[in-house]
């Protein structure tokens, strides 16, 4: 506005208007004085108040000195920069008093124009008044346009940054979701997001344990990288079989793989699904060897009955199963021979009309006495099946 005041002073001088020369000149002097005051004292609040006051009052003083809205070519429009400037630099709340002051001064100017007609003594011709109208409106309109344009660009920039940040957040959230789903079943993960703990009881679940035979001795002859590669290859295959038949992988413990059917409603015949997974595991392992050529094999245990299930721990948590059914499945796996699938009596009774079994055999279990077990050897042909 200092530049505009200087320009207006030059124009007024050329037109021979004396009073208005003093107003912009006084504005420049007072503005410079406030700047010197700020540099000496560091009082920014006082400097800001003085500058905004000059921006607000000087245009009205110039208009009143020239007479009215018409003869002054609405020079008071420049005062609008005061509340706009405060809004830009300090926010809408700070600008409200200044905008109210601008409206009051505008109303006072209108009162002067309506009831007190003066200013004709300057004898300004209409074409001069028109020129100043154009200058004032064009200048203020340009400033307002540039400010609005700046804020629109800033809003667009911030919107783009927000969208980019949002997309990154969604990407990271997706990674976290996938990581969580690698640890927990999907339905359990959703519940854990809504509550601190997950603990369930299931009346009937079929649990499978698959142990790699003599893997401890084999792993001692391999480099750590080879051990990890081999286990990853085997367990990835097991994961595929579990997913194919709709049973839940629970965990791996060293060279043991644990899964269960009946934890979700997607697979109704979950006991048969677990049996299919067991047979696929055996077929998958049939031609598998270690990097040094040693053959690999499994012994598998399957048991059906009630289990407890829940998320254990608050850090490095796991979804686990517990109960007698889990213990029986683990015990059957430990006592099975190479390439055997040992199942408990409940599992046998459910599958005997569709699958081929050998046995029975008896397994000693601590605290349970003798467990009757059978060995799943394959699937019956359609013509061999017995209705349940």
GUBAFI-328982 format. One record per atom (N, C-alpha, C): residue in three letters; x, y negated, z negated. Coordinates in steps of 0.05 Angstrom, whole numbers, padded with zeros to 5 digits, always signed. Layout:
BEGIN
ALAXYZ...
//
This chain:
BEGIN
UNK+00016+00024+00000UNK+00000+00000+00000UNK+00017-00025+00000UNK+00042-00023-00010UNK+00060-00047-00009UNK+00065-00055+00019UNK+00069-00036+00037UNK+00073-00042+00066UNK+00048-00056+00077UNK+00025-00045+00070UNK+00000-00057+00080UNK-00003-00086+00070UNK+00003-00090+00044UNK+00001-00117+00033UNK+00020-00137+00047UNK+00044-00127+00054UNK+00063-00144+00068UNK+00052-00151+00096UNK+00041-00131+00110UNK+00031-00135+00136UNK+00007-00154+00136UNK-00011-00150+00116UNK-00034-00168+00114UNK-00025-00197+00108UNK-00004-00200+00092UNK+00007-00227+00085UNK+00017-00241+00110UNK+00031-00226+00128UNK+00041-00237+00153UNK+00017-00247+00170UNK-00004-00229+00172UNK-00027-00237+00188UNK-00041-00261+00177UNK-00045-00261+00150UNK-00058-00284+00138UNK-00042-00310+00143UNK-00016-00308+00140UNK+00001-00332+00145UNK-00003-00342+00173UNK-00003-00323+00192UNK-00007-00331+00220UNK-00034-00345+00225UNK-00054-00337+00209UNK-00081-00348+00212UNK-00084-00373+00195UNK-00064-00380+00178UNK-00066-00404+00162UNK-00083-00401+00137UNK-00087-00377+00127UNK-00103-00372+00104UNK-00085-00372+00079UNK-00088-00393+00062UNK-00068-00397+00041UNK-00072-00379+00017UNK-00097-00378+00007UNK-00102-00364-00018UNK-00094-00334-00017UNK-00102-00322+00005UNK-00097-00294+00008UNK-00067-00287+00011UNK-00051-00307+00020UNK-00022-00302+00021UNK-00011-00297-00007UNK-00022-00312-00026UNK-00012-00309-00054UNK-00020-00282-00066UNK-00043-00272-00058UNK-00053-00246-00070UNK-00034-00223-00062UNK-00030-00218-00036UNK-00012-00195-00030UNK+00017-00200-00039UNK+00026-00226-00039UNK+00052-00232-00049UNK+00054-00226-00078UNK+00033-00234-00093UNK+00032-00229-00121UNK+00032-00199-00127UNK+00017-00184-00110UNK+00016-00155-00113UNK+00044-00143-00111UNK+00059-00152-00091UNK+00085-00141-00087UNK+00104-00147-00110UNK+00102-00172-00120UNK+00119-00180-00142UNK+00113-00165-00168UNK+00087-00163-00174UNK+00079-00148-00198UNK+00086-00119-00195UNK+00082-00107-00172UNK+00088-00079-00167UNK+00118-00074-00171UNK+00134-00092-00160UNK+00163-00090-00164UNK+00171-00093-00193UNK+00157-00111-00208UNK+00162-00114-00236UNK+00156-00090-00252UNK+00134-00076-00246UNK+00127-00051-00260UNK+00148-00030-00255UNK+00159-00030-00230UNK+00179-00010-00224UNK+00204-00015-00240UNK+00212-00040-00242UNK+00236-00047-00259UNK+00231-00039-00288UNK+00207-00044-00297UNK+00199-00037-00325UNK+00202-00007-00329UNK+00193+00008-00310UNK+00195+00038-00312UNK+00224+00047-00313UNK+00240+00035-00295UNK+00268+00044-00293UNK+00283+00037-00319UNK+00275+00016-00333UNK+00289+00008-00357UNK+00279+00023-00382UNK+00252+00028-00383UNK+00241+00040-00407UNK+00234+00070-00404UNK+00231+00079-00379UNK+00222+00107-00375UNK+00194+00112-00382UNK+00178+00090-00386UNK+00150+00093-00394UNK+00133+00098-00368UNK+00131+00124-00361UNK+00117+00130-00336UNK+00087+00126-00339UNK+00076+00131-00363UNK+00047+00127-00367UNK+00039+00098-00363UNK+00055+00080-00374UNK+00049+00051-00370UNK+00053+00043-00341UNK+00074+00053-00329UNK+00079+00047-00300UNK+00056+00057-00283UNK+00047+00081-00288UNK+00025+00093-00272UNK+00000+00076-00276UNK-00007+00069-00300UNK-00031+00054-00305UNK-00030+00027-00291UNK-00007+00014-00292UNK-00004-00013-00279UNK-00007-00010-00249UNK+00005+00010-00237UNK+00004+00014-00208UNK-00025+00020-00199UNK-00038+00038-00213UNK-00066+00045-00206UNK-00084+00020-00209UNK-00079+00005-00230UNK-00095-00019-00234UNK-00092-00039-00211UNK-00067-00042-00202UNK-00062-00060-00179UNK-00076-00050-00154UNK-00075-00024-00150UNK-00088-00013-00126UNK-00118-00017-00128UNK-00129-00017-00152UNK-00158-00019-00156UNK-00167-00049-00154UNK-00154-00067-00167UNK-00164-00094-00170UNK-00156-00113-00147UNK-00131-00110-00137UNK-00122-00129-00117UNK-00139-00131-00092UNK-00149-00108-00080UNK-00166-00111-00057UNK-00192-00126-00063UNK-00203-00122-00087UNK-00228-00137-00094UNK-00222-00167-00098UNK-00199-00173-00110UNK-00192-00201-00114UNK-00189-00215-00087UNK-00176-00200-00068UNK-00173-00211-00041UNK-00200-00216-00028UNK-00218-00196-00031UNK-00245-00199-00019UNK-00260-00222-00031UNK-00259-00224-00058UNK-00274-00247-00071UNK-00262-00273-00062UNK-00235-00274-00058UNK-00223-00299-00050UNK-00231-00307-00022UNK-00236-00287-00005UNK-00244-00294+00023UNK-00274-00297+00026UNK-00290-00290+00006UNK-00318-00296+00007UNK-00336-00272+00003UNK-00337-00254+00023UNK-00356-00232+00021UNK-00345-00208+00037UNK-00362-00187+00039UNK-00355-00163+00054UNK-00348-00169+00082UNK-00363-00187+00095UNK-00360-00192+00123UNK-00335-00209+00128UNK-00333-00232+00114UNK-00310-00249+00119UNK-00284-00236+00111UNK-00285-00218+00091UNK-00260-00204+00083UNK-00256-00178+00098UNK-00274-00172+00116UNK-00272-00147+00132UNK-00270-00122+00114UNK-00286-00123+00092UNK-00287-00100+00074UNK-00259-00091+00065UNK-00242-00111+00058UNK-00215-00104+00049UNK-00216-00088+00023UNK-00239-00089+00008UNK-00241-00075-00017UNK-00239-00044-00013UNK-00242-00035+00012UNK-00239-00006+00016UNK-00212+00005+00007UNK-00192-00013+00007UNK-00165-00004-00001UNK-00165+00004-00031UNK-00184-00007-00046UNK-00185+00000-00075UNK-00193+00030-00079UNK-00205+00042-00058UNK-00212+00070-00061UNK-00187+00088-00064UNK-00164+00078-00056UNK-00139+00094-00059UNK-00133+00098-00089UNK-00143+00081-00107UNK-00136+00084-00135UNK-00148+00110-00146UNK-00175+00114-00145UNK-00185+00140-00156UNK-00176+00164-00140UNK-00172+00160-00113UNK-00163+00183-00097UNK-00134+00191-00105UNK-00117+00171-00109UNK-00090+00176-00117UNK-00089+00190-00144UNK-00105+00181-00163UNK-00105+00194-00189UNK-00115+00223-00187UNK-00135+00227-00170UNK-00146+00255-00166UNK-00124+00273-00154UNK-00109+00263-00134UNK-00089+00279-00121UNK-00067+00286-00141UNK-00058+00266-00157UNK-00035+00270-00174UNK-00041+00282-00201UNK-00066+00277-00211UNK-00072+00285-00239UNK-00098+00300-00242UNK-00113+00304-00221UNK-00137+00320-00222UNK-00162+00304-00224UNK-00185+00317-00218UNK-00211+00304-00217UNK-00219+00291-00244UNK-00214+00304-00266UNK-00222+00293-00292UNK-00210+00265-00297UNK-00184+00263-00292UNK-00170+00238-00296UNK-00180+00216-00277UNK-00190+00223-00254UNK-00198+00203-00234UNK-00225+00192-00239UNK-00242+00205-00256UNK-00269+00196-00260UNK-00271+00167-00269UNK-00257+00159-00291UNK-00259+00130-00299UNK-00251+00111-00277UNK-00232+00117-00262UNK-00223+00099-00241UNK-00244+00098-00218UNK-00257+00120-00212UNK-00277+00119-00192UNK-00302+00103-00202UNK-00308+00106-00227UNK-00330+00090-00239UNK-00324+00061-00237UNK-00299+00053-00243UNK-00291+00025-00241UNK-00293+00015-00213UNK-00285+00032-00194UNK-00288+00025-00165UNK-00317+00020-00158UNK-00335+00037-00167UNK-00363+00033-00160UNK-00374+00008-00173UNK-00366+00003-00198UNK-00375-00022-00212UNK-00366-00047-00197UNK-00340-00047-00190UNK-00330-00070-00175UNK-00343-00074-00148UNK-00349-00051-00135UNK-00364-00053-00110UNK-00391-00065-00114UNK-00405-00057-00136UNK-00432-00068-00142UNK-00430-00097-00148UNK-00409-00105-00163UNK-00405-00134-00169UNK-00401-00150-00143UNK-00385-00139-00125UNK-00381-00152-00099UNK-00407-00155-00084UNK-00423-00134-00085UNK-00449-00136-00072UNK-00467-00157-00084UNK-00466-00159-00111UNK-00481-00180-00125UNK-00472-00208-00115UNK-00446-00212-00114UNK-00436-00238-00104UNK-00446-00244-00076UNK-00445-00223-00059UNK-00453-00228-00031UNK-00483-00234-00029UNK-00499-00222-00047UNK-00528-00225-00045UNK-00537-00252-00056UNK-00526-00260-00079UNK-00536-00283-00093UNK-00518-00308-00088UNK-00493-00304-00081UNK-00475-00327-00079UNK-00462-00326-00051UNK-00471-00341-00033UNK-00459-00341-00006UNK-00437-00362-00005UNK-00413-00352-00002UNK-00390-00370+00001UNK-00369-00357+00018UNK-00349-00372+00024UNK-00327-00362+00040UNK-00327-00373+00068UNK-00348-00388+00076UNK-00349-00398+00103UNK-00329-00420+00108UNK-00318-00431+00086UNK-00299-00453+00089UNK-00274-00445+00104UNK-00267-00419+00104UNK-00243-00411+00118UNK-00246-00412+00148UNK-00271-00412+00158UNK-00276-00415+00186UNK-00264-00393+00203UNK-00265-00368+00192UNK-00254-00346+00208UNK-00273-00339+00231UNK-00262-00338+00255UNK-00279-00331+00278UNK-00286-00301+00277UNK-00308-00294+00290UNK-00318-00267+00289UNK-00298-00246+00300UNK-00283-00254+00321UNK-00265-00234+00332UNK-00242-00228+00312UNK-00235-00248+00295UNK-00214-00243+00275UNK-00225-00225+00253UNK-00250-00230+00245UNK-00263-00213+00225UNK-00265-00185+00236UNK-00272-00182+00262UNK-00275-00155+00274UNK-00248-00141+00274UNK-00227-00155+00279UNK-00200-00143+00279UNK-00194-00132+00252UNK-00199-00147+00231UNK-00194-00138+00204UNK-00212-00115+00195UNK-00237-00116+00205UNK-00254-00092+00200UNK-00241-00067+00211UNK-00232-00069+00236UNK-00220-00046+00249UNK-00195-00037+00234UNK-00178-00056+00226UNK-00153-00050+00212UNK-00160-00036+00185UNK-00178-00048+00170UNK-00184-00036+00144UNK-00197-00009+00146UNK-00217-00006+00163UNK-00230+00020+00165UNK-00212+00041+00178UNK-00196+00033+00198UNK-00178+00052+00210UNK-00156+00061+00191UNK-00145+00042+00175UNK-00124+00049+00156UNK-00134+00068+00134UNK-00157+00060+00122UNK-00168+00077+00101UNK-00177+00104+00111UNK-00190+00103+00135UNK-00199+00129+00147UNK-00175+00147+00152UNK-00153+00135+00162UNK-00129+00151+00168UNK-00118+00164+00143UNK-00117+00148+00122UNK-00106+00158+00096UNK-00123+00180+00085UNK-00150+00175+00085UNK-00168+00196+00075UNK-00166+00221+00092UNK-00165+00217+00119UNK-00163+00241+00137UNK-00137+00256+00131UNK-00115+00242+00128UNK-00089+00256+00123UNK-00090+00271+00096UNK-00102+00258+00076UNK-00104+00272+00050UNK-00121+00297+00052UNK-00144+00294+00066UNK-00162+00318+00069UNK-00147+00339+00085UNK-00134+00331+00106UNK-00119+00350+00123UNK-00098+00364+00107UNK-00084+00349+00090UNK-00063+00361+00073UNK-00075+00382+00054UNK-00097+00375+00042UNK-00110+00394+00023UNK-00121+00418+00037UNK-00132+00414+00061UNK-00142+00437+00077UNK-00119+00456+00084UNK-00096+00444+00093UNK-00073+00461+00099UNK-00062+00475+00074UNK-00062+00461+00052UNK-00053+00473+00027UNK-00071+00496+00018UNK-00098+00491+00021UNK-00117+00511+00014UNK-00113+00536+00032UNK-00108+00531+00058UNK-00104+00554+00076UNK-00079+00569+00069UNK-00058+00553+00063UNK-00032+00566+00055UNK-00036+00583+00030UNK-00049+00571+00010UNK-00054+00586-00015UNK-00072+00610-00010UNK-00092+00606+00008UNK-00109+00629+00014UNK-00093+00652+00027UNK-00075+00644+00046UNK-00059+00664+00059UNK-00041+00678+00039UNK-00029+00662+00021UNK-00012+00674+00000UNK-00028+00693-00018UNK-00052+00683-00025UNK-00069+00700-00042UNK-00077+00726-00028UNK-00084+00724-00002UNK-00091+00748+00013UNK-00067+00767+00014UNK-00043+00755+00019UNK-00019+00772+00020UNK-00013+00785-00007UNK-00016+00769-00028UNK-00012+00781-00055UNK-00033+00802-00061UNK-00057+00797-00052UNK-00079+00817-00056UNK-00073+00843-00041UNK-00063+00840-00017UNK-00057+00864-00001UNK-00034+00879-00014UNK-00014+00864-00025UNK+00008+00878-00039UNK-00002+00892-00064UNK-00021+00878-00078UNK-00032+00889-00102UNK-00048+00915-00096UNK-00063+00914-00074UNK-00078+00938-00066UNK-00059+00961-00058UNK-00037+00953-00045UNK-00018+00974-00037UNK-00005+00986-00062UNK+00002+00969-00081UNK+00014+00980-00106UNK-00007+00996-00122UNK-00032+00986-00121UNK-00053+01001-00135UNK-00057+01028-00122UNK-00055+01029-00095UNK-00058+01054-00081UNK-00036+01073-00089UNK-00011+01063-00091UNK+00011+01079-00100UNK+00007+01090-00128UNK-00003+01072-00145UNK-00008+01081-00173UNK-00030+01102-00174UNK-00051+01098-00157UNK-00072+01118-00156UNK-00062+01145-00147UNK-00046+01144-00125UNK-00035+01170-00115UNK-00017+01183-00135UNK-00001+01167-00149UNK+00016+01178-00170UNK+00000+01190-00193UNK-00022+01176-00201UNK-00039+01186-00222UNK-00052+01212-00214UNK-00061+01213-00188UNK-00075+01237-00179UNK-00055+01260-00175UNK-00029+01255-00174UNK-00010+01276-00175UNK-00006+01288-00202UNK-00015+01273-00223UNK-00013+01282-00250UNK-00039+01293-00261UNK-00061+01280-00253UNK-00087+01287-00264UNK-00107+01294-00242UNK-00127+01311-00246UNK-00149+01314-00227UNK-00164+01288-00224UNK-00175+01284-00200UNK-00188+01258-00194UNK-00209+01250-00214UNK-00226+01269-00222UNK-00248+01262-00240UNK-00238+01255-00268UNK-00216+01268-00276UNK-00203+01262-00302UNK-00190+01235-00301UNK-00177+01228-00279UNK-00164+01202-00276UNK-00185+01180-00279UNK-00208+01183-00266UNK-00229+01163-00267UNK-00239+01160-00296UNK-00243+01182-00310UNK-00252+01180-00338UNK-00231+01167-00355UNK-00205+01173-00351UNK-00184+01162-00367UNK-00182+01132-00364UNK-00190+01121-00340UNK-00190+01092-00336UNK-00211+01079-00354UNK-00233+01093-00360UNK-00255+01081-00374UNK-00253+01086-00404UNK-00237+01105-00413UNK-00236+01112-00441UNK-00208+01120-00448UNK-00202+01120-00475UNK-00175+01124-00484UNK-00167+01154-00483UNK-00186+01172-00486UNK-00179+01200-00487UNK-00199+01217-00471UNK-00190+01240-00463UNK-00207+01259-00448UNK-00204+01286-00461UNK-00225+01297-00471UNK-00225+01324-00484UNK-00251+01338-00477UNK-00249+01361-00465UNK-00273+01376-00456UNK-00271+01405-00465UNK-00294+01417-00465UNK-00296+01446-00469UNK-00311+01459-00446UNK-00300+01480-00435UNK-00313+01494-00413UNK-00319+01522-00422UNK-00344+01531-00417UNK-00353+01557-00426UNK-00342+01579-00409UNK-00335+01573-00383UNK-00326+01594-00365UNK-00307+01583-00344UNK-00282+01591-00346UNK-00262+01582-00327UNK-00244+01606-00321UNK-00235+01607-00296UNK-00216+01628-00288UNK-00188+01616-00285UNK-00169+01626-00301UNK-00142+01615-00303UNK-00123+01634-00289UNK-00104+01623-00274UNK-00083+01639-00261UNK-00056+01629-00268UNK-00038+01648-00276UNK-00010+01642-00280UNK+00006+01658-00259UNK+00025+01645-00246UNK+00042+01658-00226UNK+00071+01653-00234UNK+00086+01674-00240UNK+00115+01671-00248UNK+00132+01683-00226UNK+00154+01668-00220UNK+00173+01679-00201UNK+00192+01698-00216UNK+00194+01723-00206UNK+00209+01744-00219UNK+00239+01738-00218UNK+00251+01740-00242UNK+00280+01738-00245UNK+00291+01712-00234UNK+00275+01691-00235UNK+00284+01665-00223UNK+00306+01653-00240UNK+00306+01658-00266UNK+00327+01646-00284UNK+00354+01655-00275UNK+00357+01681-00271UNK+00383+01692-00262UNK+00390+01682-00235UNK+00370+01681-00217UNK+00376+01671-00190UNK+00385+01642-00190UNK+00372+01626-00207UNK+00379+01597-00207UNK+00407+01592-00217UNK+00417+01610-00234UNK+00445+01606-00244UNK+00465+01609-00222UNK+00458+01622-00200UNK+00477+01626-00178UNK+00474+01604-00157UNK+00455+01586-00161UNK+00450+01565-00141UNK+00458+01538-00151UNK+00464+01520-00133UNK+00468+01492-00140UNK+00442+01479-00148UNK+00442+01459-00166UNK+00417+01446-00175UNK+00400+01437-00152UNK+00412+01426-00131UNK+00397+01416-00108UNK+00383+01439-00094UNK+00396+01462-00092UNK+00383+01485-00079UNK+00359+01496-00096UNK+00362+01495-00123UNK+00341+01504-00140UNK+00316+01486-00136UNK+00320+01460-00137UNK+00298+01441-00133UNK+00285+01445-00106UNK+00301+01447-00086UNK+00290+01451-00058UNK+00273+01476-00057UNK+00283+01498-00069UNK+00269+01523-00067UNK+00242+01522-00083UNK+00243+01511-00107UNK+00218+01509-00123UNK+00198+01491-00109UNK+00208+01469-00098UNK+00190+01450-00085UNK+00176+01464-00061UNK+00192+01480-00046UNK+00181+01494-00023UNK+00159+01514-00031UNK+00165+01529-00052UNK+00146+01549-00062UNK+00121+01536-00073UNK+00125+01517-00091UNK+00102+01505-00105UNK+00085+01488-00086UNK+00097+01476-00066UNK+00082+01461-00046UNK+00063+01480-00031UNK+00073+01504-00025UNK+00056+01524-00012UNK+00033+01532-00031UNK+00039+01536-00056UNK+00018+01544-00076UNK-00003+01521-00078UNK+00007+01496-00077UNK-00012+01473-00078UNK-00031+01474-00055UNK-00021+01481-00032UNK-00038+01483-00008UNK-00060+01504-00011UNK-00053+01527-00022UNK-00072+01549-00027UNK-00094+01540-00047UNK-00085+01526-00068UNK-00104+01517-00089UNK-00123+01497-00077UNK-00113+01478-00062UNK-00130+01458-00050UNK-00149+01470-00030UNK-00140+01490-00015UNK-00156+01503+00006UNK-00181+01516-00007UNK-00177+01528-00031UNK-00199+01543-00043UNK-00213+01527-00066UNK-00206+01502-00069UNK-00220+01485-00088UNK-00214+01490-00117UNK-00191+01500-00124UNK-00184+01504-00152UNK-00163+01482-00160UNK-00162+01477-00186UNK-00145+01455-00196UNK-00117+01465-00204UNK-00097+01453-00192UNK-00070+01458-00203UNK-00068+01444-00230UNK-00059+01458-00250UNK-00056+01446-00277UNK-00028+01436-00282UNK-00008+01454-00277UNK+00020+01445-00282UNK+00039+01467-00272UNK+00064+01459-00271UNK+00086+01479-00267UNK+00104+01477-00292UNK+00113+01500-00301UNK+00131+01501-00324UNK+00155+01517-00315UNK+00177+01503-00307UNK+00200+01518-00297UNK+00193+01532-00272UNK+00194+01559-00272UNK+00187+01575-00249UNK+00159+01587-00250UNK+00142+01576-00268UNK+00114+01585-00271UNK+00095+01565-00260UNK+00074+01575-00247UNK+00053+01557-00235UNK+00026+01564-00247UNK+00012+01544-00256UNK-00014+01548-00270UNK-00035+01533-00255UNK-00058+01546-00250UNK-00081+01533-00238UNK-00106+01545-00250UNK-00129+01533-00244UNK-00154+01542-00255UNK-00178+01536-00237UNK-00197+01554-00237UNK-00222+01550-00222UNK-00245+01547-00242UNK-00265+01530-00235UNK-00288+01526-00252UNK-00287+01500-00267UNK-00267+01483-00262UNK-00266+01458-00276UNK-00281+01436-00261UNK-00290+01442-00237UNK-00306+01422-00222UNK-00329+01437-00209UNK-00348+01422-00198UNK-00372+01434-00186UNK-00369+01439-00157UNK-00345+01434-00146UNK-00341+01437-00117UNK-00341+01467-00108UNK-00332+01484-00126UNK-00330+01513-00119UNK-00346+01529-00138UNK-00368+01541-00128UNK-00386+01556-00146UNK-00374+01584-00152UNK-00363+01597-00132UNK-00352+01624-00136UNK-00322+01621-00141UNK-00315+01608-00163UNK-00288+01601-00169UNK-00270+01625-00177UNK-00282+01646-00188UNK-00266+01670-00195UNK-00256+01683-00170UNK-00273+01685-00149UNK-00264+01696-00124UNK-00244+01678-00111UNK-00247+01651-00114UNK-00228+01632-00102UNK-00201+01636-00114UNK-00200+01640-00141UNK-00174+01645-00154UNK-00162+01672-00144UNK-00178+01692-00140UNK-00168+01717-00130UNK-00156+01714-00102UNK-00169+01698-00085UNK-00159+01693-00058UNK-00132+01679-00060UNK-00130+01659-00078UNK-00105+01645-00081UNK-00082+01664-00089UNK-00088+01682-00108UNK-00068+01701-00117UNK-00058+01719-00094UNK-00076+01728-00077UNK-00068+01745-00055UNK-00052+01729-00034UNK-00060+01704-00030UNK-00044+01687-00011UNK-00016+01681-00022UNK-00014+01678-00048UNK+00012+01673-00060UNK+00031+01697-00056UNK+00020+01722-00060UNK+00036+01746-00055UNK+00045+01748-00026UNK+00026+01743-00008UNK+00033+01744+00021UNK+00054+01723+00028UNK+00051+01699+00016UNK+00070+01677+00021UNK+00098+01684+00011UNK+00100+01698-00011UNK+00126+01705-00023UNK+00139+01730-00011UNK+00124+01745+00006UNK+00133+01771+00015UNK+00160+01769+00030UNK+00163+01749+00046UNK+00187+01746+00063UNK+00205+01723+00053UNK+00201+01714+00029UNK+00217+01692+00019UNK+00243+01702+00006UNK+00264+01687+00011UNK+00291+01694-00001UNK+00304+01668-00011UNK+00322+01672-00029UNK+00338+01649-00039UNK+00358+01642-00018UNK+00371+01618-00020UNK+00392+01610+00000UNK+00414+01631+00003UNK+00420+01646-00019UNK+00441+01666-00017UNK+00431+01694-00009UNK+00405+01695-00001UNK+00394+01720+00010UNK+00379+01738-00009UNK+00378+01731-00035UNK+00364+01748-00054UNK+00334+01746-00050UNK+00320+01769-00051UNK+00291+01769-00047UNK+00276+01755-00071UNK+00253+01744-00065UNK+00237+01731-00086UNK+00210+01745-00088UNK+00199+01745-00112UNK+00173+01758-00116UNK+00159+01745-00139UNK+00133+01753-00143UNK+00116+01742-00163UNK+00105+01763-00181UNK+00098+01757-00205UNK+00078+01772-00220UNK+00058+01752-00230UNK+00032+01759-00227UNK+00010+01741-00231UNK-00009+01752-00252UNK-00020+01734-00269UNK-00040+01741-00288UNK-00065+01723-00284UNK-00088+01735-00286UNK-00114+01721-00283UNK-00132+01729-00306UNK-00144+01709-00319UNK-00164+01714-00340UNK-00187+01695-00338UNK-00211+01703-00346UNK-00235+01687-00344UNK-00248+01685-00372UNK-00256+01660-00379UNK-00269+01656-00405UNK-00269+01627-00412UNK-00276+01620-00437UNK-00277+01592-00446UNK-00249+01580-00450UNK-00247+01554-00445UNK-00222+01540-00449UNK-00228+01512-00459UNK-00208+01501-00473UNK-00209+01472-00478UNK-00192+01458-00458UNK-00199+01433-00451UNK-00184+01418-00431UNK-00183+01389-00439UNK-00161+01376-00434UNK-00159+01348-00440UNK-00132+01336-00433UNK-00129+01310-00436UNK-00105+01296-00431UNK-00089+01295-00456UNK-00064+01305-00455UNK-00047+01307-00479UNK-00026+01285-00478UNK-00024+01270-00500UNK-00003+01249-00502UNK-00012+01222-00492UNK+00003+01201-00500UNK-00003+01174-00491UNK+00018+01164-00472UNK+00042+01176-00472UNK+00062+01171-00452UNK+00071+01197-00439UNK+00077+01196-00413UNK+00083+01220-00398UNK+00062+01241-00403UNK+00036+01232-00403UNK+00014+01250-00409UNK+00010+01271-00388UNK-00003+01293-00396UNK-00010+01314-00377UNK-00038+01324-00383UNK-00051+01334-00362UNK-00077+01347-00365UNK-00072+01377-00369UNK-00081+01388-00392UNK-00074+01415-00398UNK-00098+01431-00407UNK-00096+01457-00406UNK-00116+01475-00416UNK-00105+01491-00440UNK-00122+01499-00458UNK-00114+01515-00480UNK-00136+01534-00489UNK-00129+01554-00505UNK-00149+01573-00514UNK-00141+01601-00508UNK-00157+01620-00517UNK-00151+01648-00514UNK-00149+01657-00485UNK-00166+01645-00468UNK-00165+01653-00439UNK-00138+01646-00427UNK-00128+01623-00434UNK-00101+01615-00424UNK-00080+01634-00434UNK-00081+01641-00459UNK-00061+01659-00471UNK-00062+01686-00458UNK-00086+01696-00452UNK-00089+01722-00440UNK-00078+01722-00412UNK-00084+01701-00396UNK-00073+01699-00369UNK-00043+01699-00369UNK-00031+01684-00387UNK-00002+01683-00389UNK+00009+01710-00397UNK-00004+01723-00416UNK+00005+01750-00425UNK+00004+01770-00402UNK-00018+01769-00387UNK-00021+01788-00365UNK+00001+01783-00343UNK+00007+01758-00338UNK+00029+01752-00319UNK+00055+01763-00328UNK+00061+01759-00354UNK+00087+01768-00365UNK+00090+01799-00363UNK+00068+01813-00366UNK+00069+01843-00366UNK+00065+01855-00338UNK+00058+01839-00318UNK+00054+01850-00291UNK+00081+01856-00279UNK+00080+01876-00261UNK+00104+01884-00247UNK+00108+01866-00223UNK+00131+01868-00210UNK+00136+01852-00186UNK+00114+01858-00165UNK+00102+01836-00155UNK+00082+01838-00134UNK+00054+01846-00145UNK+00050+01847-00171UNK+00024+01854-00182UNK+00008+01830-00190UNK-00019+01833-00187UNK-00037+01813-00197UNK-00054+01826-00219UNK-00048+01820-00244UNK-00061+01833-00267UNK-00084+01815-00276UNK-00108+01826-00278UNK-00132+01810-00285UNK-00145+01823-00310UNK-00160+01806-00325UNK-00174+01816-00348UNK-00200+01829-00340UNK-00214+01841-00359UNK-00238+01857-00353UNK-00260+01839-00342UNK-00263+01815-00352UNK-00284+01797-00343UNK-00280+01790-00313UNK-00256+01784-00306UNK-00250+01778-00278UNK-00255+01803-00261UNK-00247+01826-00270UNK-00250+01851-00255UNK-00280+01856-00250UNK-00297+01853-00270UNK-00325+01858-00267UNK-00338+01840-00246UNK-00328+01815-00244UNK-00340+01797-00224UNK-00331+01803-00196UNK-00308+01814-00193UNK-00296+01817-00166UNK-00296+01846-00156UNK-00303+01865-00172UNK-00298+01893-00164UNK-00316+01901-00140UNK-00338+01888-00135UNK-00354+01895-00112UNK-00343+01884-00085UNK-00323+01866-00087UNK-00313+01853-00062UNK-00283+01857-00059UNK-00269+01865-00081UNK-00240+01867-00080UNK-00232+01895-00089UNK-00208+01903-00081UNK-00197+01929-00088UNK-00180+01926-00113UNK-00184+01945-00131UNK-00169+01944-00156UNK-00157+01971-00163UNK-00136+01971-00179UNK-00125+01995-00191UNK-00126+01992-00221UNK-00126+02014-00235UNK-00127+02013-00264UNK-00151+02028-00275UNK-00156+02025-00300UNK-00146+02004-00318UNK-00118+02010-00330UNK-00107+01989-00342UNK-00083+01991-00358UNK-00088+01975-00384UNK-00070+01978-00403UNK-00074+01965-00428UNK-00049+01949-00436UNK-00054+01925-00444UNK-00032+01906-00451UNK-00035+01898-00480UNK-00013+01900-00495UNK-00014+01892-00523UNK-00011+01862-00525UNK-00030+01850-00540UNK-00029+01821-00544UNK-00029+01815-00574UNK-00011+01797-00582UNK-00009+01790-00610UNK-00035+01778-00620UNK-00045+01790-00641UNK-00070+01780-00653UNK-00095+01789-00639UNK-00092+01802-00616UNK-00116+01810-00600UNK-00118+01840-00596UNK-00098+01854-00605UNK-00098+01883-00600UNK-00093+01890-00571UNK-00106+01910-00561UNK-00102+01919-00533UNK-00121+01903-00515UNK-00109+01893-00492UNK-00125+01880-00472UNK-00127+01899-00448UNK-00152+01903-00439UNK-00156+01920-00416UNK-00151+01903-00391UNK-00134+01913-00373UNK-00128+01898-00349UNK-00131+01916-00324UNK-00134+01903-00301UNK-00135+01917-00275UNK-00117+01902-00256UNK-00109+01916-00235UNK-00091+01904-00216UNK-00105+01899-00189UNK-00107+01874-00182UNK-00119+01866-00157UNK-00100+01872-00134UNK-00109+01888-00115UNK-00091+01896-00093UNK-00099+01886-00066UNK-00124+01877-00063UNK-00132+01867-00037UNK-00162+01863-00036UNK-00172+01856-00013UNK-00200+01851-00008UNK-00213+01875+00005UNK-00236+01883-00004UNK-00251+01905+00009UNK-00261+01897+00036UNK-00262+01916+00054UNK-00275+01912+00080UNK-00305+01908+00075UNK-00317+01895+00095UNK-00346+01890+00092UNK-00362+01915+00087UNK-00354+01937+00101UNK-00369+01962+00098UNK-00364+01976+00071UNK-00342+01967+00057UNK-00335+01979+00032UNK-00347+01965+00008UNK-00358+01941+00013UNK-00367+01925-00010UNK-00391+01936-00023UNK-00392+01932-00049UNK-00415+01941-00065UNK-00430+01917-00075UNK-00456+01916-00071UNK-00471+01892-00081UNK-00468+01888-00110UNK-00466+01862-00118UNK-00462+01856-00146UNK-00487+01863-00163
//
